[in-house]
Amino acid sequence: MEHEDVSEFNWKPTKCKQEYRMVVLRKSLLVYKGEELLFPDTRYFFYITNDRKSTPSSIVLSANQRCNQENLIQHLKEIKALHAPVNDLNANWAYMVMSSLAWSLKAWFALIMPVKGRWKRRHKKQKWEILHMEFKSFLNSYIRIPCQIIQKGRQIIYRILSCPPNIEIFLRVAKALATPMRL
């Protein structure tokens, strides 16, 4: 991206009595392939609002922050959380609640991860990556871990059969869960 320009003007739809504020963001881009410049490109983004007090740049910033919610909705659609497979309202509600709980498990897994010690910066980065990870990736990385369950006396042993690349994160969370939480 080369630079951004923000502008605003009043806009009134044809069949509307009220006038709205239109904020326009122009992004000037340079498209490269490798180190070679292919062509310059310009993209326009339009934001319609009735907020007259905020600056145009703050309108663009708040819209970009809301964009993360749109990504969350897209992820929920990918795991069929907003899908209604049954023609009964209670069953559909239960299905959506279970899907949302599975999604919340991913967020909970990331939020419970301890961030301390000399690798604090790396742990924060890992926590952020898990929070923003797609659910399918989370499922394959942290839930579908092949292990052998051994019952011996009064204890149950989980023997991890293969070592995925992020096993260190998984074991850190498991250790955090094993220690009692203090208020």
C-alpha positions as CSV (number, residue, x, y, z in Angstrom):
1,M,0.0,0.0,0.0
2,E,1.4,3.4,-1.0
3,H,-1.0,5.7,0.9
4,E,-4.6,6.2,2.0
5,D,-6.9,9.3,1.6
6,V,-10.1,9.8,3.5
7,S,-12.9,12.2,2.4
8,E,-16.6,12.8,3.2
9,F,-19.7,14.2,1.7
10,N,-23.4,14.3,2.4
11,W,-25.5,11.8,0.5
12,K,-29.3,11.4,0.2
13,P,-30.8,8.3,-1.4
14,T,-33.5,9.1,-4.0
15,K,-36.5,7.9,-2.1
16,C,-35.2,8.9,1.4
17,K,-36.0,12.1,3.3
18,Q,-32.9,11.9,5.5
19,E,-29.4,12.9,4.4
20,Y,-26.5,10.6,5.4
21,R,-22.8,11.1,5.8
22,M,-20.8,9.2,3.2
23,V,-17.1,8.6,4.2
24,V,-14.8,7.5,1.4
25,L,-11.5,5.8,1.8
26,R,-9.2,5.6,-1.2
27,K,-6.3,3.2,-1.0
28,S,-3.5,3.6,-3.5
29,L,-1.8,0.3,-4.0
30,L,1.3,-0.9,-5.9
31,V,0.9,-4.5,-7.1
32,Y,4.2,-6.4,-7.2
33,K,5.2,-9.8,-8.4
34,G,8.4,-10.6,-6.7
35,E,10.4,-7.4,-6.9
36,E,8.9,-6.2,-10.1
37,L,6.1,-3.6,-10.1
38,L,3.2,-4.9,-12.2
39,F,0.8,-1.9,-12.0
40,P,-0.6,0.7,-9.6
41,D,-4.1,0.1,-8.3
42,T,-6.7,2.2,-6.5
43,R,-9.5,0.8,-4.4
44,Y,-12.4,2.7,-2.9
45,F,-14.3,1.8,0.3
46,F,-17.5,3.6,1.2
47,Y,-19.0,3.9,4.7
48,I,-22.5,5.3,5.2
49,T,-23.3,6.6,8.6
50,N,-25.5,9.0,10.5
51,D,-22.7,9.8,13.0
52,R,-21.9,13.5,12.4
53,K,-19.6,14.0,15.5
54,S,-16.8,11.5,14.7
55,T,-13.9,12.3,12.4
56,P,-13.8,10.5,9.0
57,S,-10.7,8.5,10.0
58,S,-12.3,7.3,13.3
59,I,-15.4,6.1,11.3
60,V,-13.0,4.0,9.0
61,L,-11.2,2.7,12.1
62,S,-14.4,1.6,13.9
63,A,-15.6,-0.1,10.7
64,N,-12.3,-2.0,10.4
65,Q,-12.6,-3.1,14.0
66,R,-16.2,-4.4,13.3
67,C,-14.8,-6.3,10.4
68,N,-13.4,-8.9,12.9
69,Q,-17.0,-9.7,13.9
70,E,-17.8,-10.4,10.3
71,N,-14.8,-12.8,10.3
72,L,-16.2,-14.5,13.4
73,I,-19.6,-14.9,11.7
74,Q,-17.9,-16.4,8.7
75,H,-16.0,-18.9,10.8
76,L,-19.3,-19.9,12.6
77,K,-20.9,-20.4,9.1
78,E,-17.9,-22.6,8.1
79,I,-18.5,-25.0,11.0
80,K,-22.2,-25.0,10.3
81,A,-23.0,-23.3,13.7
82,L,-25.7,-21.2,12.1
83,H,-27.1,-24.2,10.2
84,A,-30.5,-25.5,11.1
85,P,-30.5,-29.3,10.2
86,V,-33.8,-30.2,11.9
87,N,-37.3,-28.8,11.4
88,D,-37.9,-28.5,15.1
89,L,-37.0,-25.2,16.8
90,N,-35.8,-26.7,20.0
91,A,-33.5,-29.2,18.2
92,N,-32.1,-26.4,16.0
93,W,-31.5,-24.3,19.1
94,A,-29.6,-27.1,20.7
95,Y,-27.6,-27.7,17.6
96,M,-26.6,-24.0,17.4
97,V,-25.8,-23.9,21.2
98,M,-23.5,-27.0,20.8
99,S,-21.7,-25.5,17.9
100,S,-21.3,-22.2,19.7
101,L,-20.0,-24.1,22.8
102,A,-17.4,-25.8,20.6
103,W,-16.3,-22.4,19.2
104,S,-16.2,-21.0,22.8
105,L,-14.0,-24.0,23.8
106,K,-11.4,-22.7,21.3
107,A,-11.4,-19.2,22.8
108,W,-11.4,-20.6,26.3
109,F,-8.4,-22.8,25.4
110,A,-6.5,-19.8,24.2
111,L,-7.5,-17.6,27.1
112,I,-6.5,-20.1,29.8
113,M,-3.0,-20.5,28.3
114,P,-0.5,-19.1,30.8
115,V,1.7,-16.2,29.5
116,K,4.6,-15.8,31.7
117,G,8.3,-16.4,32.1
118,R,11.1,-15.6,29.7
119,W,9.1,-16.6,26.6
120,K,6.3,-14.2,27.4
121,R,6.4,-12.5,24.0
122,R,6.2,-15.9,22.2
123,H,3.4,-17.1,24.4
124,K,1.4,-13.9,23.7
125,K,1.8,-14.5,20.0
126,Q,0.7,-18.1,20.3
127,K,-2.3,-17.1,22.3
128,W,-3.3,-14.5,19.7
129,E,-2.8,-17.1,16.9
130,I,-5.1,-19.6,18.6
131,L,-7.8,-17.0,19.3
132,H,-7.8,-16.1,15.6
133,M,-7.4,-19.6,14.3
134,E,-10.1,-21.2,12.1
135,F,-12.1,-23.8,14.0
136,K,-11.1,-26.7,11.6
137,S,-7.4,-25.9,12.2
138,F,-8.0,-25.8,16.0
139,L,-9.8,-29.1,15.8
140,N,-7.0,-30.8,13.9
141,S,-4.2,-29.3,16.0
142,Y,-5.5,-29.6,19.6
143,I,-8.6,-31.9,19.7
144,R,-7.8,-34.7,17.3
145,I,-4.6,-35.8,19.0
146,P,-4.1,-39.6,18.8
147,C,-3.5,-41.0,22.2
148,Q,-3.7,-44.3,24.0
149,I,-5.8,-44.4,27.2
150,I,-4.5,-46.7,29.9
151,Q,-6.3,-47.4,33.1
152,K,-3.9,-48.5,35.8
153,G,-5.1,-48.9,39.4
154,R,-6.8,-45.7,40.4
155,Q,-5.4,-43.5,37.7
156,I,-5.9,-43.0,34.0
157,I,-2.9,-42.3,31.8
158,Y,-3.2,-40.6,28.4
159,R,-0.2,-41.6,26.3
160,I,0.2,-39.3,23.3
161,L,1.0,-41.5,20.3
162,S,2.3,-38.9,17.8
163,C,3.9,-35.6,18.5
164,P,2.2,-32.7,16.6
165,P,4.3,-29.6,16.1
166,N,2.3,-27.6,18.7
167,I,2.3,-30.2,21.5
168,E,4.2,-27.8,23.7
169,I,1.2,-25.4,23.7
170,F,-1.2,-28.3,24.4
171,L,0.9,-29.5,27.3
172,R,1.2,-26.0,28.8
173,V,-2.6,-25.7,28.8
174,A,-3.0,-29.2,30.2
175,K,-0.6,-28.2,33.0
176,A,-2.5,-25.0,33.7
177,L,-5.7,-27.0,34.0
178,A,-4.1,-29.5,36.3
179,T,-3.1,-26.9,38.8
180,P,-5.9,-25.5,41.0
181,M,-7.0,-22.0,40.2
182,R,-6.8,-19.5,43.0
183,L,-8.8,-16.3,43.3
